[in-house]
Amino acid sequence: MSKDTVEIPDLMDSLEYGPAPENTAEVRAWLSDHDAFGHFINGAFTDPTGSDLFDVVNPADDTRIARVVQGSSDDVDAAVSAARSAFADWAALDGHHRARYLYAIARQVQKHARFLAVLETLDNGKPIRESRDIDIPLVARHFYHHAGWAQLVDTDPELRDYRPLGVAGQIIPWNFPFLMLAWKVAPALAAGNTVVLKPAEYTPLTALRFAGICRDVGLPDGVVNIVTGDGETGALIVDHPDVHKIAFTGSTEVGRIIRRATAGTGKKVSLELGGKSPFVVYEDADLDSVVEGVVDAIWFNQGQVCCAGSRILVQEGVADRLVHKLRQRMERLRCGDPLDKSTDIGAIVASVQLERIEGLVEEGREEGAEIWQPTWAVPQEGCFYPPTLITDVSPAATVSQVEIFGPVVVLMTFRTHDESVQLANNTPYGLAASVWTENINLALDVAPRIRAGTVWVNSTNLFDAASGFGGYKESGFGREGGREGLYEYLQPDLSAEPDPEPHPDYQASRSTPDSQPSDEPESAGSSAPPIDRTAKHYIGGKQSRPDGGYSLDVHGPDGTKLGEVGKGNRKDIRNAVEAAHRAEPGWRTTPAHTRAQILYYIAENLTARADEFADRLRDQGAPVDRAAAEVDAAVRRLFTYAAWADKWDGAVHHTPIRNVTLAMPEPIGVFAVACPDPLPLLGFISAVMPAVVMGNTVVALPSTTGPLSATDLYQVLDTSDVPDGVINIVTGPRLELTEVLAAHYDVDAFWYFADDGGGGVVERLSAGNMKRTWVVPARDWWAPARGEGPEFLRRATQPKNIWVPYGA
Amino acid sequence: MSTTERDQKTNGRAVGVYEPAPLEEGRNPGSDLDLEWVRKTRVNRSAVERRAATLTQRRSVKKQWQAAWLLRAVQCIDLTTLSGDDTPGNVRRLAAKARSPIRPDLLEVMGLEQGAITVAAVCVYHALVETAVEALEGSGIPVAAVSTGFPAGLSPFEQRVAEIGASVEAGAREIDIVITRGHVLRGHWEALYREVRTFREAAGPAHLKAILGTGELSTLTNVARASRVAMMAGADFIKTSTGKEPVNATLPVGLVMSRAIRDYRERTGHTVGFKPAGGIRKAKESLAWLILMKEELGEAWTGPGRFRFGASSLLGDIERQLEHHVTGRYSASYRHPMA
């Protein structure tokens, strides 16, 4: 209440908003109670005295608001050790009990919502409106939703055969500090894992307050551990041998480092990385709503949003009107004190980030783009940057390509719907997209064609715990939220299964490099010499001679030469990948029913030649009684995947706005598949067909010990209506070919089922374009429970969440 | 602006400069009916509702700023009584309240003289126009009459036109007409245009407020289209509701109509006002509406020249809030003179 009313007549004339500051007293009192914050390890805060401390700064006024500890190797060891000790009991805990803890956490977040919002804004610089109305409510919702998963995970028919991974190392960014914590911690705990979490060095405070919540709800010691520090501390977590899972949200650059660092370690990894998300506006869109969409897309959280709609693509006919409307709207945005309730754009998180934004915009100006900013000025003190609209810019410009991570948006035009899709996909990223049209036919045509994990129709930046969020392409892999996200913290429970098929009686054959021509004539069953059968590569539906012009001998277990296969090289791989790409658009849109028919047809043709295939398996070393069984098992497996073709359904998520959120499983693209050596026929079918039936195209490296079972398939594939290029087979030195495939930028996924230690290479080289990798060195391919089924299909697809709000 | 003109302005660039029509002074004269513009209009309800829902969370007005805003809201009120039992007695009381809507002692503390604040207009049925005019004599406060078969607007057309003339004759300086909602629901835009045009001509010097009856128009796209047609037909204000429909003024509807006003102004240079009516009872709601106007159309649409509230009980709540501002104590309605 103010009695200072003399100004009212003047204020009536200007009708300004006036200051509306949020009260920070409670939060500041809490901060001043702590000279410095220690880590939260094993249920207690460590004593920060004597540790290496660094400052936490409020970016809105450059003042220090706290000091925290730079986590050392000993700190990380202690945290991981605590998490490891806590794991067994936590994992064994009744799901209902875990649910109670998560429910209690959600309640605590709600009860202290304003405190957490103010703390977040002080630490990060985001407007209080956003932390209060968006971040904190989403956090509470995430914990409620996952309290539900904790309750269900033991009994859900799809989940009960899974078990937790162990200790999850979680490294989160500074743009949504508390929300990202929730996205990481809630599913990990629900699934029965324990956690070592490192908040970003700029924004550790809500995580430390969360530690207090964990203590308050009586969460068992060691289940959640929080270690502060910078990237070095993060690296210690990533490299720690007792961590079984790494979940990271941050830049693609750091994501690559993590992917390489964890390659070959067996750690499960999920990465949610950068983006340059398209915001596509068609001429029949509600342009005024589009303008508000742009505000929510790029001027939300100062544009420091991985899925920010930072590339506006607008149909030419309405481009000038949209630009006019945007500029008018930008004049009315308010940038300044994040704690003021009327602020739209707060502070950039840190001065280095501000400098980066300034540098990139300057680069855009130098490249000839038109930079437009509103007439008003941003505060001089603190880290502020005005909303910026860049026009007259081409896709080649730096500002169109690079993730700016600031309140800066580029605008380009397109002519046709096809061109809009091409431009939308003209980026290594694939996190999200926003599509604006009043024509549902157009929206539902375009949404599946844009390669992104989330597509918002006539909306943008909508999030919910029930909907999976995550990237395509170099935006990373793995999902957060919903059932999709839960699998990131689970693994199939193999405890009830026997060890992978040892086949003691199965003597593998092996192929050797080009041998000297044998002096002795090959013995033949009849007097006439056998007709030479020359197995080449199978690329684009044709047999093609190996580029290098070399062949490899294939021998039986007794040393008998069985034949030859082509010795593939990098150019054969290049050609095979190109063929797979040519086939991919047609194959992904082939109806599931048709794909099933083709698999049935393969099975039918294989059955017709069962004896021949069994003979070949015997020649390559299969025991007599197993050869026919393997052909039979391969036929059954084909039937299994033909059956699944039209049954791997998506979902409609129950997100809390008036809309349908469609989770559509989509094919990933071009797969590399290294088949297992044992069981050359069944292994090939088991490894290749789940990817194929889900609409992917494949470059397969067959068994090196029994490659003829794969090359014999050429004719089966030819006669079974498999479109050219859907399945490509390159024989030869597997590790060498694997390196080429894993490094190839245009291969989207790599399954590695060989046990020659190449899996680490696959994971490391795949970091180049963030391929989805799956490395399984050994597996019992005979047993349907292990050798086929949903796990394969889940990994052969990626969910795309399409949000379609409705209402007339 | 024609397409060729615009293309020339782009100078070969993919994105050109969109130039709105030059602004014109004075009343909206209307324009020819542009059917293509009407039919191309599309409104996305979900997006509009999201904007409306966050609009008031994005802006906050506190302390003396809030008091100033509430006083401005009072100045925008069309103080209204539209009841079957209206008599000269209660209309005279309403007129007295219109002259002095806020207790003078409160005004004084806020630095304003008695009489500095009046409402924008008094709005009554035709039968009470003369009484209201008489009661407001010398105050400068205009009388508005609801007309044309209010609230359904389905009486004989000639009768509706004649009603306007009679009210203007009786001294009404503003006429709130109702449109035939059926024209909108059936897409008979020419018929709607002719109807409002005729009403406008009949009103002569009196300002015309076109009530769209948005609660009966089914879709927001219809609201946007009807707004455009009413403005092209020469409405000085477009108004949401009669107050008698099941759903009256809502922020999403206000957003759509404000944006229509902005578009029309950019196309023609003419200025049209906006009047939400019905269901606006709380001081807080009046702030929300003023925020909407300021954000979507600018400060010029926060004064009575271009913005009105059609309300009867809103004033009472604003009085209580202002007393709270002045005294720091929560108020009671009996402490303020009734209308």
Chai-1 contact restraints between the chains, C-beta under 6 A:
chainA,res_idxA,chainB,res_idxB,connection_type,confidence,min_distance_angstrom,max_distance_angstrom,comment,restraint_id
A,M1,B,G328,contact,1.0,0.0,6.0,A-B,restraint_1
A,S2,B,K63,contact,1.0,0.0,6.0,A-B,restraint_2
A,S2,B,Q64,contact,1.0,0.0,6.0,A-B,restraint_3
A,T5,B,Q64,contact,1.0,0.0,6.0,A-B,restraint_4
A,T5,B,V109,contact,1.0,0.0,6.0,A-B,restraint_5
A,T5,B,M110,contact,1.0,0.0,6.0,A-B,restraint_6
A,T5,B,G111,contact,1.0,0.0,6.0,A-B,restraint_7
A,V6,B,G111,contact,1.0,0.0,6.0,A-B,restraint_8
A,E7,B,Q64,contact,1.0,0.0,6.0,A-B,restraint_9
A,I8,B,Q64,contact,1.0,0.0,6.0,A-B,restraint_10
A,I8,B,A67,contact,1.0,0.0,6.0,A-B,restraint_11
A,I8,B,A68,contact,1.0,0.0,6.0,A-B,restraint_12
A,I8,B,M110,contact,1.0,0.0,6.0,A-B,restraint_13
A,I8,B,G111,contact,1.0,0.0,6.0,A-B,restraint_14
A,P9,B,G111,contact,1.0,0.0,6.0,A-B,restraint_15
A,P9,B,L112,contact,1.0,0.0,6.0,A-B,restraint_16
A,L11,B,W65,contact,1.0,0.0,6.0,A-B,restraint_17
A,L11,B,A68,contact,1.0,0.0,6.0,A-B,restraint_18
A,M12,B,A68,contact,1.0,0.0,6.0,A-B,restraint_19
A,M12,B,L71,contact,1.0,0.0,6.0,A-B,restraint_20
A,M12,B,R72,contact,1.0,0.0,6.0,A-B,restraint_21
A,L15,B,E299,contact,1.0,0.0,6.0,A-B,restraint_22
A,L15,B,T302,contact,1.0,0.0,6.0,A-B,restraint_23
A,Y17,B,R59,contact,1.0,0.0,6.0,A-B,restraint_24
A,Y17,B,V61,contact,1.0,0.0,6.0,A-B,restraint_25
A,G18,B,W65,contact,1.0,0.0,6.0,A-B,restraint_26
A,A20,B,S60,contact,1.0,0.0,6.0,A-B,restraint_27
A,A20,B,K62,contact,1.0,0.0,6.0,A-B,restraint_28
A,R129,B,Q57,contact,1.0,0.0,6.0,A-B,restraint_29
A,R129,B,R58,contact,1.0,0.0,6.0,A-B,restraint_30
A,D133,B,Q57,contact,1.0,0.0,6.0,A-B,restraint_31
A,D286,B,R42,contact,1.0,0.0,6.0,A-B,restraint_32
A,D286,B,V43,contact,1.0,0.0,6.0,A-B,restraint_33
A,D286,B,N44,contact,1.0,0.0,6.0,A-B,restraint_34
A,D288,B,R259,contact,1.0,0.0,6.0,A-B,restraint_35
A,S289,B,N44,contact,1.0,0.0,6.0,A-B,restraint_36
A,S289,B,A47,contact,1.0,0.0,6.0,A-B,restraint_37
A,E292,B,R51,contact,1.0,0.0,6.0,A-B,restraint_38
A,A319,B,V15,contact,1.0,0.0,6.0,A-B,restraint_39
A,D320,B,V15,contact,1.0,0.0,6.0,A-B,restraint_40
A,D320,B,G16,contact,1.0,0.0,6.0,A-B,restraint_41
A,D320,B,Y18,contact,1.0,0.0,6.0,A-B,restraint_42
A,R321,B,Y18,contact,1.0,0.0,6.0,A-B,restraint_43
A,V323,B,V15,contact,1.0,0.0,6.0,A-B,restraint_44
A,H324,B,Y18,contact,1.0,0.0,6.0,A-B,restraint_45
A,R332,B,E295,contact,1.0,0.0,6.0,A-B,restraint_46
A,K341,B,S60,contact,1.0,0.0,6.0,A-B,restraint_47
A,S342,B,R59,contact,1.0,0.0,6.0,A-B,restraint_48
A,S342,B,S60,contact,1.0,0.0,6.0,A-B,restraint_49
A,T391,B,V15,contact,1.0,0.0,6.0,A-B,restraint_50
A,T413,B,A14,contact,1.0,0.0,6.0,A-B,restraint_51
A,E438,B,R42,contact,1.0,0.0,6.0,A-B,restraint_52
A,N458,B,N44,contact,1.0,0.0,6.0,A-B,restraint_53
A,N458,B,A47,contact,1.0,0.0,6.0,A-B,restraint_54
A,P805,B,S46,contact,1.0,0.0,6.0,A-B,restraint_55
A,G807,B,R45,contact,1.0,0.0,6.0,A-B,restraint_56
A,G807,B,S46,contact,1.0,0.0,6.0,A-B,restraint_57
A,A808,B,R45,contact,1.0,0.0,6.0,A-B,restraint_58
A,A808,B,T219,contact,1.0,0.0,6.0,A-B,restraint_59
